[in-house]
Amino acid sequence: MYTQANYVQASQIFSNCMQLSNSYLSSELKLKVSGNILEAIADFVCICDNEGKLLYLNSAGRQLVGLSENEDITQLKITNFWSKKTLKIFADLGFSQALQTGFWQGETSLLKKDGEEIPVSLSLLLNCLNYGKIEGFSIIARDRRCQLKLEAEKHEIEAKNKQILTAIPDLIFRLNKEGIFLDYFPGSNKEDSFFPADIDIKGKKIEEVLSEDLTQWTRYYLEESLATGEVKQGELMLPGKECWQYYEARYIPGDREEVVVIIRDLTDRKRSEAAQRVAEAREREKALQLEQTLQQLQTTQYQLIQAEKLSSLGQMSAGIAHEINNPLTFISVNLSFVEKYLKDLLKLVEIYQQEYPEYSPAIKKCIEEIELDYLKKDLPSLMRSMEMGANRIRNIIKSMRNFSRLDEAEKKKVDLHDGLDSTLLILQHRLKAKSGFPGIKIIKEYGNLPLVECYAGLINQVFMNLLSNGIDSLEEYFQDNSLTGKKNQPTIRICTEKVGQRVRVKIIDNGLGIPLDKQKKIFEPCYTTKPIGKGTGMGLSISHSIVVDKHGGLLFCNSNPGQGSEFVVEIPQAK
């Protein structure tokens, strides 16, 4: 596509050719050379005299205005092909400028023979003789219809593209490698804080428009995108009118050392995502609270069942103790009288033996039958055994009462050693040797403990659970025949001591031990390391609740598999 400079250059070449032909060639040769040159030009070329009559019109010119090759032009003037617009231009400007400079160029239109107006780029050149007299003028014109059509199509495409770009909510602009804004499309979302309001950024540098931090950020991605030829992407936050604005920036490298930047406002999406995360967190929290509540309900339900069982056991124990205690009291009281009566009777027998040494046959036979001498020796021993049995029953009844403590609903100062001893007495039957099991040795290492203010019945329940677990572990571990002779005797060691303002009770066994991965879970409700059917998984959970929640103490475990377990109970001492 030719510019106006191209037309000037072509006009000057045409003029030089004419001058050259006038200077050096014969008339016939001049016409031949000039004709060949002019016919080769694809633009409208005509030569006119001073009055505007056509002296010459090339083939391209004839075709442009609708004249045939053989049609006579000598009776035609150039004004026959000028529109009103062109006449006015030449009258007002064209000839006056040509008289001053020798030529004029501009955009106007020519008329075809049928009246159609054709837009053209036109150059006017004055033909002068050597002494300066104007002989005529020449006109070169180029058809601009294709050019105008292309320009119209280009403008239409640009308008459509601009319309599309304007409808896109994203902010779009172009930057060259120097960081100068080449284009700027604000998008349909006008309310953003990426660029200052009311400023024309086209042609400005990044530093003139953006803050220092944002300038550095933008230049970094611009250089990275141009250097790698890859699309670069980043996110940033900017302060808005009411809150922070979130943006995503994409830098797309072009083929002319420039980058197209697409800025997308992510604020609404970020807020939506944040709200969604908050909602999900709340739902998770609700689910967790529901799960915890359910576990608490299950634990409470089990504790209530256990408490009811313990209460029933306590009531039954108290009832049995009461029922046993009445005849036991009767027996214990009467034993002393029986012993006294027997002594008196034996004394009477001795007197009879001294006074009547000669026995009748019947008496002698009775003495032999009842083994009187053995009876006198064995009877006191029998009476002592009966007394010991009665005392043992009395101690068991006392331990049952101490363990249940049904009459103590409030905290009370108690001696923990009494609770431990009572629990051991109740579990005595499980400590004895039996087939395949050597029995359990109890080692008491009691320290000097102060009285402890606590719920005695609940603390005794903790001791019962811990000691029972220790016995279960020892029974399972030491019944393995393959280990016979390779182990020490099953042992439970009970240590008590005062630590600061707390009292500590340690129950240590040399049984199975607990794997490290399971130690963290043993105080959870319904978790057990025992085989199915041998444990509910609530004993340690209830014990932990009693010690920690009820008494503000500590309950923890130290254990190594194959080396036994140590359970430590710490509770505040009495104030």
For each residue, the residues with C-beta under 8 A, 3 or more apart:
1: 147
2: 6 7 10 121 142
3: 6 7
4: 7 8 105 121
5: 8 9
6: 2 3 9 10
7: 2 3 4 10 11 105 121 122 123 140 142
8: 4 5 11 12 103 105 123
9: 5 6 12 13
10: 2 6 7 13 14 41 43 123 140
11: 7 8 14 15 103 105 123 125 138 140
12: 8 9 15 16 103
13: 9 10 16 17
14: 10 11 17 18 37 38 41 45 125 138 140
15: 11 12 18 19 125 127 138
16: 12 13 19 20
17: 13 14 20 21 33 34 37
18: 14 15 21 22 34 127 138
19: 15 16 22 23
20: 16 17 23 24 25
21: 17 18 24 25 29 30 33 34
22: 18 19 25 30
23: 19 20
24: 20 21
25: 20 21 22 29 30 33
26: 29 30
27: 30 31
28: 31 32
29: 21 25 26 32 33
30: 21 22 25 26 27 33 34
31: 27 28 34 35
32: 28 29 35 36
33: 17 21 25 29 30 36 37
34: 17 18 21 30 31 37 38
35: 31 32 38 39
36: 32 33 39 40
37: 14 17 33 34 40 41
38: 14 34 35 41 45 56 58
39: 35 36 58 59
40: 36 37
41: 10 14 37 38 45 58 60 140
42: 60
43: 10 60 61 140 141 142 143
44: 57 58 60 61 64 65 110 120 139 140 141 142 143
45: 14 38 41 56 57 58 60 61 138 139 140
46: 54 55 56 57 58 61 78 138 139
47: 54 55 56 127 136 137 138
48: 51 52 53 54 55 77 78 136 137 138 139
49: 52 53 55 135 136
50: 134 135 136
51: 48 77
52: 48 49 77 78 79
53: 48 49 74 76 77 78
54: 46 47 48 57 73 74 76 77 78
55: 46 47 48 49 136
56: 38 45 46 47
57: 44 45 46 54 61 62 67 73
58: 38 39 41 44 45 46 61 62
59: 39 62 63 69
60: 41 42 43 44 45 63 64
61: 43 44 45 46 57 58 64 65 67 141
62: 57 58 59 65 67 68 69 71
63: 59 60 66 67
64: 44 60 61 110 112 118 141 143
65: 44 61 62 81 110 111 112 113 118
66: 63 112 113 114 116
67: 57 61 62 63 71 73 113
68: 62 71
69: 59 62
70:
71: 62 67 68
72: 75
73: 54 57 67 76
74: 53 54
75: 72
76: 53 54 73 80
77: 48 51 52 53 54 80
78: 46 48 52 53 54 81 82 139
79: 52 82 87
80: 76 77 111
81: 65 78 110 111 112
82: 78 79 86 87 90 110 111
83: 86 87 108 109 110 111 117
84: 87 88
85: 88 89 108 109
86: 82 83 89 90 108 109 110 122
87: 79 82 83 84 90 91
88: 84 85 91 92
89: 85 86 92 93 94 106 108
90: 82 86 87 93 94 95 124
91: 87 88 94 95
92: 88 89 96
93: 89 90 96 97 104 106
94: 89 90 91 97 98 104 106 124
95: 90 91 98 99 104 124
96: 92 93 99 100
97: 93 94 100 101 104
98: 94 95 101 102 103 104 124 125 126 137
99: 95 96 126
100: 96 97
101: 97 98 104
102: 98 125 126 128
103: 8 11 12 98 123 124 125 126
104: 93 94 95 97 98 101 123 124
105: 4 7 8 11 121 122 123 124
106: 89 93 94 121 122
107: 119 120 121 122 144
108: 83 85 86 89 119 120 122
109: 83 85 86 117 118 119 120
110: 44 64 65 81 82 83 86 117 118 120 122 141
111: 65 80 81 82 83 115 116 117 118
112: 64 65 66 81 115 116 117 118
113: 65 66 67
114: 66
115: 111 112
116: 66 111 112
117: 83 109 110 111 112
118: 64 65 109 110 111 112 143 145
119: 107 108 109 143 144 145 148
120: 44 107 108 109 110 141 142 143 144
121: 2 4 7 105 106 107 141 142 144
122: 7 86 105 106 107 108 110 139 140 141 142
123: 7 8 10 11 103 104 105 139 140 141
124: 90 94 95 98 103 104 105 137 138 139
125: 11 14 15 98 102 103 137 138 139 140
126: 98 99 102 103 134 136 137
127: 15 18 47 134 135 136 137 138
128: 102 132 133 134 135
129: 132 133 134 135
130:
131:
132: 128 129
133: 128 129
134: 50 126 127 128 129 137
135: 49 50 127 128 129
136: 47 48 49 50 55 126 127
137: 47 48 98 124 125 126 127 134
138: 11 14 15 18 45 46 47 48 124 125 127
139: 44 45 46 48 78 122 123 124 125
140: 7 10 11 14 41 43 44 45 122 123 125
141: 43 44 61 64 110 120 121 122 123
142: 2 7 43 44 120 121 122
143: 43 44 64 118 119 120 146
144: 107 119 120 121 147 148
145: 118 119 148 149
146: 143 149 150
147: 1 144 150 151
148: 119 144 145 151 152
149: 145 146 152 153
150: 146 147 153 154
151: 147 148 154 155
152: 148 149 155 156
153: 149 150 156 157
154: 150 151 157 158
155: 151 152 158 159
156: 152 153 159 160
157: 153 154 160 161
158: 154 155 161 162
159: 155 156 162 163
160: 156 157 163 164
161: 157 158 164 165
162: 158 159 165 166 185
163: 159 160 166 167
164: 160 161 167 168
165: 161 162 168 172 185 187
166: 162 163 185 186 187 188
167: 163 164 188
168: 164 165 172 185 187 188
169: 187 188 189 264 265
170: 187 189 262 263 264 265
171: 185 186 187 189 192 194 195 262 263 264 265
172: 165 168 183 184 185 187 260 261 262 263
173: 181 182 183 184 185 201 260 261 263
174: 181 182 183 184 254 258 259 260 261
175: 179 180 181 182 206 218 222 258 259 261
176: 179 180 182 257 258 259
177: 222 226 257 258
178: 205
179: 175 176 205 206 207 218 219 222
180: 175 176 203 204 205 206
181: 173 174 175 184 201 202 203 204 205 206 209
182: 173 174 175 176 202 258
183: 172 173 174 202
184: 172 173 174 181 201 202
185: 162 165 166 168 171 172 173
186: 166 171 190 195
187: 165 166 168 169 170 171 172 190
188: 166 167 168 169
189: 169 170 171 192 265
190: 186 187
191:
192: 171 189 195 245 247 263 265
193: 238 239 240 241 245
194: 171 238 245 247 263
195: 171 186 192 199 201 209 210
196: 199 209
197:
198:
199: 195 196 209
200: 203 204
201: 173 181 184 195 204 209
202: 181 182 183 184
203: 180 181 200
204: 180 181 200 201 208 209
205: 178 179 180 181 208 209
206: 175 179 180 181 209 210 215 218 219
207: 179 210 215
208: 204 205
209: 181 195 196 199 201 204 205 206
210: 195 206 207 214 215 218
211: 214 215
212: 215 216
213: 216 217
214: 210 211 217 218 236 238
215: 206 207 210 211 212 218 219
216: 212 213 219 220
217: 213 214 220 221 234 236
218: 175 179 206 210 214 215 221 222 249 261
219: 179 206 215 216 222 223
220: 216 217 223 224
221: 217 218 224 225 232 234 249 251
222: 175 177 179 218 219 225 226 251 259 261
223: 219 220 226 227
224: 220 221 227 228 232 251
225: 221 222 228 229 230 231 232 251 252 253 259
226: 177 222 223 229 253 257 259
227: 223 224
228: 224 225 232 253
229: 225 226 253
230: 225 253
231: 225 250 251 252 253
232: 221 224 225 228 250 251
233: 248 249 250 251
234: 217 221 248 249
235: 246 247 248 249 266
236: 214 217 246 247 249
237: 244 245 246 247
238: 193 194 214 244 245 247
239: 193 244 245
240: 193 243 244 245 267
241: 193
242:
243: 240 267
244: 237 238 239 240 267
245: 192 193 194 237 238 239 240 265 267
246: 235 236 237 265 266 267 269 270
247: 192 194 235 236 237 238 263 264 265 266
248: 233 234 235 263 264 266
249: 218 221 233 234 235 236 261 262 263 264
250: 231 232 233 261 262 264
251: 221 222 224 225 231 232 233 259 260 261
252: 225 231 259 260 261 262
253: 225 226 228 229 230 231 258 259
254: 174 257 258 259 260
255:
256:
257: 176 177 226 254
258: 174 175 176 177 182 253 254
259: 174 175 176 222 225 226 251 252 253 254
260: 172 173 174 251 252 254
261: 172 173 174 175 218 222 249 250 251 252
262: 170 171 172 249 250 252
263: 170 171 172 173 192 194 247 248 249
264: 169 170 171 247 248 249 250
265: 169 170 171 189 192 245 246 247 268
266: 235 246 247 248 269 270
267: 240 243 244 245 246 270 271
268: 265 271 272
269: 246 266 272 273
270: 246 266 267 273 274
271: 267 268 274 275
272: 268 269 275 276
273: 269 270 276 277
274: 270 271 277 278
275: 271 272 278 279
276: 272 273 279 280
277: 273 274 280 281
278: 274 275 281 282
279: 275 276 282 283
280: 276 277 283 284
281: 277 278 284 285
282: 278 279 285 286
283: 279 280 286 287
284: 280 281 287 288
285: 281 282 288 289
286: 282 283 289 290
287: 283 284 290 291
288: 284 285 291 292
289: 285 286 292 293
290: 286 287 293 294
291: 287 288 294 295
292: 288 289 295 296
293: 289 290 296 297
294: 290 291 297 298
295: 291 292 298 299 525
296: 292 293 299 300
297: 293 294 300 301
298: 294 295 301 302 525 526
299: 295 296 302 303 525 538 541 542 545
300: 296 297 303 304
301: 297 298 304 305
302: 298 299 305 306 525 536 538 542
303: 299 300 306 307 538 542 545
304: 300 301 307 308
305: 301 302 308 309
306: 302 303 309 310 538 542
307: 303 304 310 311
308: 304 305 311 312
309: 305 306 312 313
310: 306 307 313 314 404 457 461
311: 307 308 314 315 406
312: 308 309 315 316
313: 309 310 316 317 404
314: 310 311 317 318 403 404 405 406 457
315: 311 312 318 319 406
316: 312 313 319 320
317: 313 314 320 321 400 401 403 404
318: 314 315 321 322 400 401 404 406
319: 315 316 322 323
320: 316 317 323 324 400
321: 317 318 324 325 397 400 401
322: 318 319 325 326
323: 319 320 326 327
324: 320 321 327 328 393 397
325: 321 322 328 329 394 397
326: 322 323 329 330
327: 323 324 330 331
328: 324 325 331 332 390 393 394 397
329: 325 326 332 333
330: 326 327 333 334
331: 327 328 334 335 386 390
332: 328 329 335 336 387 390 394
333: 329 330 336 337
334: 330 331 337 338
335: 331 332 338 339 383 386 387 390
336: 332 333 339 340
337: 333 334 340 341
338: 334 335 341 342 383
339: 335 336 342 343 380 383
340: 336 337 343 344
341: 337 338 344 345
342: 338 339 345 346 379 383
343: 339 340 346 347
344: 340 341 347 348
345: 341 342 348 349
346: 342 343 349 350 376 379
347: 343 344 350 351
348: 344 345 351 352
349: 345 346 352 353 372
350: 346 347 353 354
351: 347 348 354 355
352: 348 349 355 356
353: 349 350 356 357
354: 350 351 357
355: 351 352
356: 352 353 359
357: 353 354
358:
359: 356 363 364 367
360: 363 364
361: 364 365
362: 365 366
363: 359 360 366 367
364: 359 360 361 367 368
365: 361 362 368 369
366: 362 363 369 370
367: 359 363 364 370 372
368: 364 365 371
369: 365 366
370: 366 367 375
371: 368 374 375
372: 349 367 375 376
373: 376 377
374: 371 377 378
375: 370 371 372 378 379
376: 346 372 373 379
377: 373 374 380 381
378: 374 375 381 382
379: 342 346 375 376 382 383
380: 339 377 383 384
381: 377 378 384 385
382: 378 379 385 386
383: 335 338 339 342 379 380 386 387
384: 380 381 387 388
385: 381 382 388 389
386: 331 335 382 383 389 390
387: 332 335 383 384 390 391
388: 384 385 391 392
389: 385 386 392 393
390: 328 331 332 335 386 387 393 394
391: 387 388 394 395
392: 388 389 395 396
393: 324 328 389 390 396 397
394: 325 328 332 390 391 397 398
395: 391 392 398 399 425
396: 392 393 399 400 425
397: 321 324 325 328 393 394 400 401
398: 394 395 401 402 422
399: 395 396 402 403 421 422 425 426
400: 317 318 320 321 396 397 403 404 422 426
401: 317 318 321 397 398 404 405
402: 398 399 405 418 419 422 456 460
403: 314 317 399 400 419 422 423 426 457 460 464
404: 310 313 314 317 318 400 401 457
405: 314 401 402 408 455 456 457 460
406: 311 314 315 318 457
407:
408: 405 412 455 456 457
409:
410: 455
411: 453 454 455
412: 408 453 454 455 456
413: 451 452 453 574
414: 418 419 451 452 454 456 459
415: 418 419 449 451 452
416: 419 420 449 452 459 496 503 505
417: 420 421 446 449 496
418: 402 414 415 421 422
419: 402 403 414 415 416 422 423 456 459 460 463
420: 416 417 423 424 444 463 494 496 505
421: 399 417 418 424 425
422: 398 399 400 402 403 418 419 425 426 460
423: 403 419 420 426 427 460 463 464 467
424: 420 421 427 428 431 442 467
425: 395 396 399 421 422 428
426: 399 400 403 422 423 464
427: 423 424 430 431 464 467 468 471
428: 424 425 431 432
429: 432
430: 427 440 468 471
431: 424 427 428 439 440 442 471
432: 428 429 439
433: 437 438 439
434: 437 439
435:
436: 479 481
437: 433 434 475 478 479 490
438: 433 478 489 490
439: 431 432 433 434 489 490
440: 430 431 471 474 490 491 492
441: 489 490 491 492
442: 424 431 491 492 494
443: 491 492 493 494
444: 420 494
445: 493 494 495 496
446: 417 449 494 495 496
447: 495 496 497 498
448: 498
449: 415 416 417 446 452 496 497 498 503 573
450: 498 503 573 574
451: 413 414 415 573 574
452: 413 414 415 416 449 459 503 571 572 573 574
453: 411 412 413 572 573 574 575
454: 411 412 414 458 459 551 571
455: 405 408 410 411 412 458 459 546 550 551
456: 402 405 408 412 414 419 459 460
457: 310 314 403 404 405 406 408 460 461
458: 454 455 461 462 546 550
459: 414 416 419 452 454 455 456 462 463 546 551 571
460: 402 403 405 419 422 423 456 457 463 464
461: 310 457 458 464 465 542 543 546
462: 458 459 465 466 543 546 547 555 569
463: 419 420 423 459 460 466 467 505 507
464: 403 423 426 427 460 461 467 468
465: 461 462 468 469 539 540 542 543
466: 462 463 469 470 507 543 567 569
467: 423 424 427 463 464 470 471 492 507
468: 427 430 464 465 471 472 539
469: 465 466 472 473 539 540 567
470: 466 467 473 474 492 507 509 511 565 567
471: 427 430 431 440 467 468 474 475 492
472: 468 469 475 476 530 534 535
473: 469 470 476 477 509 511 512 513 564 565
474: 440 470 471 477 478 490 491 492 509 510 511
475: 437 471 472 478 479 490
476: 472 473 479 511 512
477: 473 474 480 483 487 490 511 512
478: 437 438 474 475 483 487 490 511
479: 436 437 475 476
480: 477 483 484
481: 436 484
482:
483: 477 478 480 486 487
484: 480 481 487
485:
486: 483
487: 477 478 483 484 510
488: 491 510
489: 438 439 441
490: 437 438 439 440 441 474 475 477 478 509 510 511
491: 440 441 442 443 474 488 509 510
492: 440 441 442 443 467 470 471 474 507 508 509
493: 443 445 506 507 508 509
494: 420 442 443 444 445 446 505 506 507 508
495: 445 446 447 504 505 506 508
496: 416 417 420 445 446 447 449 503 504 505 506
497: 447 449 503 504
498: 447 448 449 450 502 503 504 573
499: 502 503 504 570
500:
501: 572 573
502: 498 499 553 570 571 572 573
503: 416 449 450 452 496 497 498 499 570 571 573
504: 495 496 497 498 499 568 569 570
505: 416 420 463 494 495 496 568 569 570
506: 493 494 495 496 566 567 568 569
507: 463 466 467 470 492 493 494 566 567 569
508: 492 493 494 495 564 565 566 567
509: 470 473 474 490 491 492 493 564 565
510: 474 487 488 490 491 563 564
511: 470 473 474 476 477 478 490 564 565
512: 473 476 477 561 562 564 565
513: 473 559 560 561 562 563 564 565
514: 518 519 522 529 557 559 561 565
515: 518 519 561
516: 519 561
517: 520
518: 514 515 521 522 529
519: 514 515 516 522 557 559
520: 517
521: 518 524 527
522: 514 518 519 527 529 540 557
523: 527 540 541 544 555
524: 521 527 537 541
525: 295 298 299 302 537 538 541
526: 298 536 537 538 541
527: 521 522 523 524 537 541
528: 535 536 537
529: 514 518 522 535
530: 472 534 535
531: 534 535
532:
533:
534: 472 530 531
535: 472 528 529 530 531 539
536: 302 526 528 539
537: 524 525 526 527 528 540 541
538: 299 302 303 306 525 526 541 542
539: 465 468 469 535 536 542 543
540: 465 469 522 523 537 543 544
541: 299 523 524 525 526 527 537 538 544 545
542: 299 302 303 306 461 465 538 539 545 546
543: 461 462 465 466 539 540 546 547 555
544: 523 540 541 547 548 555
545: 299 303 541 542 548 549 550
546: 455 458 459 461 462 542 543 549 550 551
547: 462 543 544 550 551 553 554 555 569 570 571
548: 544 545 551 552 553 554 555
549: 545 546
550: 455 458 545 546 547
551: 454 455 459 546 547 548 571 572
552: 548 571 572
553: 502 547 548 569 570 571 572
554: 547 548 568 569 570 571
555: 462 523 543 544 547 548 567 568 569 570
556: 567 568
557: 514 519 522 565 566 567 568
558: 565 566 568
559: 513 514 519 563 564 565 566
560: 513 563 564
561: 512 513 514 515 516
562: 512 513
563: 510 513 559 560
564: 473 508 509 510 511 512 513 559 560
565: 470 473 508 509 511 512 513 514 557 558 559
566: 506 507 508 557 558 559
567: 466 469 470 506 507 508 555 556 557
568: 504 505 506 554 555 556 557 558
569: 462 466 504 505 506 507 547 553 554 555
570: 499 502 503 504 505 547 553 554 555
571: 452 454 459 502 503 547 551 552 553 554
572: 452 453 501 502 551 552 553 575
573: 449 450 451 452 453 498 501 502 503
574: 413 450 451 452 453
575: 453 572
